[in-house]
Amino acid sequence: MNFPLLTVTAAVPAVGAILTAAVPAARRTAAKWLALLFSLATLALAVLIAVRFEPGGDRYQLTESRSWIADFGVRYELGVDGIGVVLIGLTALLIPFVIAAGWHDADPLETSSKRWRPTQGFFALILMVEAMVIISFEATDVFLFYIFFEAMLIPMYFLIGGFGDRAHSGSDENAAAQRSYAAVKFLLYNLVGGLIMLAAVIGLYVVAGNFSLQEITAARAAGTLDMATNTERLLFLGFFFAFAVKAPLWPLHTWLPNAMGESTAPVAVLITAVVDKVGTFAMLRFCLGLFPDASKWATPVILVLALISIVYGALVAVGQRDIKRLVAYASISHFGFIILGIFAMTSQGQSGATLYMVNHGLSTAALMLVAGFLISRRGSRLIADYGGVQKVAPVLAGTFLIGGLATLSLPGLAPFVSEFLVLVGTFARYPVVGIIATIGIVLAALYTLVLYQRTMTGPVKEEVRTMPDLRLREVLVVAPLIALLIGLGVYPKVLTDIVNPAVEHTMSDVKQTDPKPEVAVEAKNGEEAK
C-alpha cells in the first residue's frame, strides 16, 4: 500500500490544531511554538508532494481512493494536478509566516475590560483552516470537496469575530460590534453561496450517478454522459455562484473589506492569500472540468464581471483612508485579473491566472504583514495618522515599498509575470477586454504609490517620531517573502513547468485551443501571406 501522502499533509495541521488547543492557558508560549512546529512539518510535506509530482505524468497523481458513504456514491478520493501542487505549496508556505507574524496578536490585554479568547485557540484555528484548505486542493470527489469548502467557514468566523484588530478608534464595545458584524457578514455570504452549491451538487449526482470528478470528466469526454444543455447551465451557475462569493467577484465581494479590516493582519492574509484561492482554484477544477459547455456559454458575462472587479476594486482602493481596506479592495481588483485569465480560455491566460494566485498570495502577504507591523506600532489603521515613517524606520518603509511595488506588478517582481500572461492570453481571444483590463494596472500604480507617499514620506509626524524599526522576528517573517517575490519574478519557470501541463488538460476539457496569431509576412515570391 502506497504511503497516503496527501492525507497526511492535510492531517498534520489538523492534529496540530487539536494539540495546540489542548495546551494549558498558562503556557501560551508553548502553544505558539507547537503551532509553528506543526506548520513547518506541513511545509516539509508540501515540498515532498512537489518533489514526488511528475509534471509530464498522469493528470492526477499521488491519488487515494476509499469507499466512504457507499449508498450515495461518496468516496474519499484525493489527487493533485500541477495547479493543486503549487497552491498547496503556497498555503503551507504562508502559514508559518502567519503564525510568526501573529505571535502576540492573541495575548491578553491587561488594559482591556474584556479578555481575548485563549491564545492557543487563535493558533489552533489557523492550523485548522490550513488543514481544510489543503484537503480542498486535494479532493477529487465533489461531495468531499464541498464538505471542507464549507467547514473552513467555522474557524474563519471565530478568527474574525473573536480575534479582531486591536487598532480600532472606537470603544471596546464598538470594536466588538464591528468585529461581530464583519464575521457574521462573512459567514452569511459564504453560507448562502454554499447552500446554492449544495443544491447543484445534489443535482450533479442525480445526472451523473456519482461524485467522482475523474469519472464524470472521463464520461463527458467519452460521450457516455449526456447532460441536457439547460441542466448543465443551471448546475454550472450553482457551482460558480459559490466560488464567486469565495473568490470574491463583484458584486459578491462586499464581505471582504469588512472581514479584512476587522481582522488582525495575519488573519487578513489568511483570508485573501489562502482561503479565497479555493474559489478561483475551484473555478478551474470544477466549473471548467464538470461543465465545459456551460463555462463557454457564461464566459461573456463572467468577463464583464471580472472587468468590473478590476476597475471598481482599483478605483475604490484609490479613495480609501484605511490601510487594510485599501489592500482589501486592491485584492478584489487582483481577483478580477485571476478570473479574467481563467475564462479567457487560453493557455497563457490560465497559466497566468494560476501563477497570479501564487504571486498575489506572496505579494499581499508581504504588504499586509508589514502594514500590520506598522499599525501595531501606531495603533491606527488610518493613512492620515502616518507620515515620514521612512526617516525613523527605514527597514519597515523599504519592505513596505517592495510589497507595494509587487502589488502593482512592477517588472522584475513575481506578480508582473502572471499579470502579463493574463493580459496576453486575454488579448489573444478578446482584445477589447484586454485593453480595458489594462486600466487596472494604471490605477494600481496610483493607489500603491499614493499610499506609500502619504505614510512613509514627508514630515515626520509627532506620533511616529519614536516608532521602532522592524525587529528580528518581523524581519524573519518578511525577508523570505521578498526573496520569493524577486526570485519568482526573475525565474518563474520553476512554477510554469508544473502548472502548464495541468492547464493543457483544462483546455482539453473545454475543447479549446489557443488562437493562432495572424501576422503578415513576406512570402518568398514577394506576395503577402498570412
WOQUI-V549003 format. One line per field, one symbol per residue. ss: DSSP state (h for helix, s for strand, l for the rest). phi: phi as a letter, one per 30 degrees, with the letter a starting at -180 (. if undefined). psi: psi as a letter, one per 40 degrees, with the letter a starting at -180 (. if undefined). Layout:
ss->???
phi->???
psi->???
This chain:
ss->llllhhhhhhhhhhhhhhhhhllllllhhhhhhhhhhhhhhhhhhhhhhhhhllllllllssssssssshhhlssssssslhhhhhhhhhhhhhhhhhhhhlllllllllllllllllhhhhhhhhhhhhhhhhhhhhslshhhhhhhhhhhhhhhhhhhhhlslllllllhhhhhhhhhhhhhhhhhhhhhhhhhhhhhhhhhhhhhlllshhhhhhhhhhllllllhhhhhhhhhhhhhhhhhhhllllllhhhhhhhhhslhhhhhhhhhhhlhhhhhhhhhhhhhhlhhhhhhhhhhhhhhhhhhhhhhhhhhhlllshhhhhhhhhhhhhhhhhhhhhlllhhhhhhhhhhhhhhhhhhhhhhhhhhhhhhhhlllshhhlllhhhhlhhhhhhhhhhhhhhllllllhhhhhhhhhhhhhhhhlhhhhhhhlhhhhhhhhhhhhhhhhhhlllllhhhlllllllhhhhhhhhhhhhhhhhhhhllhhhhhhhhhhhhhhhhhlllllllllllsslllllssl
phi->.ddddddddddedddddddddddeedcdddddddddddddddddddddeddddcecdddcbhdbbbdbcddcicbdcbabcddddddddddddddedddddcecdcddcddddbdddeeddedddddddedddddddcdccdddeeededddddddeddddcbddddbdcdedddddddddddddeddedddeddddedddddddddciacdedddddddddicccceeddddddeddddedddddeccecccdddeddddcddeddddeddcbddddddeddddcddddbdddddddeeddddddddedddeddddecdcceddddddddedddddddeddcdhbddddddddddeddddddddddddddddddddcibcddddclidddcbdddddddddddddddidejcededdddddddddedcbddddddddedddddddddddedddcccidddedcdcdddedeedddddedddddddddddbdedcddddeddddddddechbbddddccdbddddjddbc
psi->hihgdddddddddddddddddehidegddddddddddddddddddddddddehhdeaidhifihhihcgddefhighiihaddddddddddddddddddddfdedeiihdeiehiiihddddddddddddddddddedhehddddddddddeddddddddddfihegheaidddddddddddddddddddddddddddddddddddddeiehdddddddddeeehhhidddddddddddddddddddihhffeedddddddeiiddddddddecddddddddddddddddgddddddeddddddddddddddddddddeiehddddddddddddddddddddeefiddddddddddddddddddddddddddddddddfiehdeeihfddddgddddddddddddddefhheiddddddddddddddddgdddddddeddddddddddddddddddaaihideedehiihidddddddddddddddddddgedddddddddddddddddefiihihhhhhihideeihi.
